[in-house]
Structure formats: structure tokens, C-alpha cells
Amino acid sequence: MKADPSRQWRLLDLQAIDTRLDQIAHARRTLPQLARLAELEEKAQALDSLLVRAQTELGDIQREVAKAEADVQLVRDRAARDQSRLDSGTGSAKDLQALQHELDSLARRQSELEDVEIEVMERAEDAESAATQLAAQRDVLAAEIAEVTAARDEALKELDAEAVRVGAPRPDIVAGVGEDLVALYEKIRASSGGLGAAPLRQRRCGGCQLELNNVDMSRIKSAPVDELLRCEECRRILVRTAESGL
């Protein structure tokens, strides 16, 4: 392929732009905030699961508390009625004796139920404290996620702005290089790690960084200025410069 020197030199300008755009794209994919957010989101999911379990357990225990309180209240109400009947003195001595016996039984039953109520209420307090602590941790984590998300968005905004600025001259350079040479450049770039064209400086290919031997240097020196050269090692387009060492 033939390409006048100006087109080849502009190809190096295009490569410089594409290299920086690739670097920006890599920076977008590898922002430290992205890794941190992934870590925080994982923690948040685990914390959410713990919080749901804690709240569910608290709800179950609170229902136990309500039942225990209701059981105690039933015994208290029954004892109050029996005490009222006993205090009124209505009934036979046998009936009054039976009431007193029932009151003694109710007192023991009330004591037992109150012990159960206290135990359940203590468990409820512990469960509520655990759920409150987890909720507080979740709030702190949510605040950190919001902070890191804002930092990520700002970093992406800056990178996107730089990409627009760097890529602005690209269409004009592509037009100056020409479709045929750009097509070859893009093909090589796709198969060579993003580097399709490289300068020849001090007898060294700017792509593979290998020094050319005397035979290759002689061949390049004798080649017409508009001949498109390729590195024998990496097959990238090789552009002659004032520092080529020819």
C-alpha cells in the first residue's frame, strides 16, 4: 500500500488519540470506587438479611409478650372476681372455702405466668436492641454507599469529559489519513492490543520495542517515502520519523 508521509504521520496522531481513549476506557472500568461499591453492596445485602431476621424474631417475641400479658391479665381478672365474691361473704362456708382455695391456686398461677412474662419481655428487649443496632449499622453503610457513589459519578464525569476533549480531533484526522489506511490500522489495532501504528525511533519499533537489524534498516532506508512499512516482528504499521536512525 502507498501512503504519502503526511498521511502516515497523521496516523501516529490517530494512534495517540486512540491510546488515550483506551486508557480512559480502562480507567472507567477499573475505578477504585467501583470495587469499593461492590464490596459495600455485598455487606449491605448481608446486613439486610440479618436485619430482616432480627426484625422477624422481634415480631415473634412481641407476639409472645402480648400472649403472656393476656394470660396474666386473665388470671388477675379471675382472681379479682373471686376476691370480690369472697369479700362479700355471700354463700356457704364451703363455697367460701372453695373460693379461697381457688384464689391460692390463682396466685400461684399468676406468679408462674408473670415469671414467663418477665422472661419473654427480657428476650424482647434483647431482640429489639439487636435489631436497633443492625438498623444503625445499615444507616451508616447506606451513607457510605451514597458517598462512594457520588465520588464514582464525579470520577466518571471527569473521564467522560476528557474522552470528549481527546476524541474531538479524531474525525478530522481520520479524514486526513484516508479510509483505506484507517481500515488497515483498525484491523491491526484490533489484533495487536490496541496499537496499530508505531514510530521508528533509534532503529527501534515503537510497537514491539525490538531493535531492527541492519538488513531491515537498509530495506527501510531504500524504500520510497510513500511506501507503507510494517514491522517484521509485530506487523504493526511502522512510521519513519526524523529520529529513526536511518
Secondary structure as the mmCIF struct_conf table of DSSP 4:
data_model
#
loop_
_struct_conf.conf_type_id
_struct_conf.id
_struct_conf.beg_label_comp_id
_struct_conf.beg_label_asym_id
_struct_conf.beg_label_seq_id
_struct_conf.end_label_comp_id
_struct_conf.end_label_asym_id
_struct_conf.end_label_seq_id
STRN STRN1 LYS A 2 LYS A 2
HELX_RH_AL_P HELX_RH_AL_P1 PRO A 5 ARG A 29
TURN_TY1_P TURN_TY1_P1 THR A 30 THR A 30
HELX_RH_AL_P HELX_RH_AL_P2 PRO A 32 SER A 88
TURN_TY1_P TURN_TY1_P2 GLY A 89 GLY A 89
BEND BEND1 GLY A 91 GLY A 91
HELX_RH_AL_P HELX_RH_AL_P3 ALA A 93 GLY A 167
TURN_TY1_P TURN_TY1_P3 ALA A 168 PRO A 169
HELX_RH_AL_P HELX_RH_AL_P4 ARG A 170 VAL A 177
HELX_RH_AL_P HELX_RH_AL_P5 GLU A 179 SER A 191
TURN_TY1_P TURN_TY1_P4 SER A 192 GLY A 194
STRN STRN2 ALA A 197 ARG A 201
TURN_TY1_P TURN_TY1_P5 GLN A 202 ARG A 203
STRN STRN3 ARG A 204 CYS A 205
TURN_TY1_P TURN_TY1_P6 GLY A 206 CYS A 208
HELX_LH_PP_P HELX_LH_PP_P1 LEU A 210 LEU A 210
STRN STRN4 GLU A 211 GLU A 211
HELX_LH_PP_P HELX_LH_PP_P2 LEU A 212 LEU A 212
HELX_RH_AL_P HELX_RH_AL_P6 ASN A 214 SER A 222
BEND BEND2 ALA A 223 ALA A 223
TURN_TY1_P TURN_TY1_P7 VAL A 225 ASP A 226
STRN STRN5 GLU A 227 GLU A 227
HELX_LH_PP_P HELX_LH_PP_P3 LEU A 228 LEU A 228
STRN STRN6 LEU A 229 ARG A 230
TURN_TY1_P TURN_TY1_P8 GLU A 232 CYS A 234
STRN STRN7 ILE A 237 ARG A 240
TURN_TY1_P TURN_TY1_P9 ALA A 242 GLU A 243
BEND BEND3 SER A 244 SER A 244
#
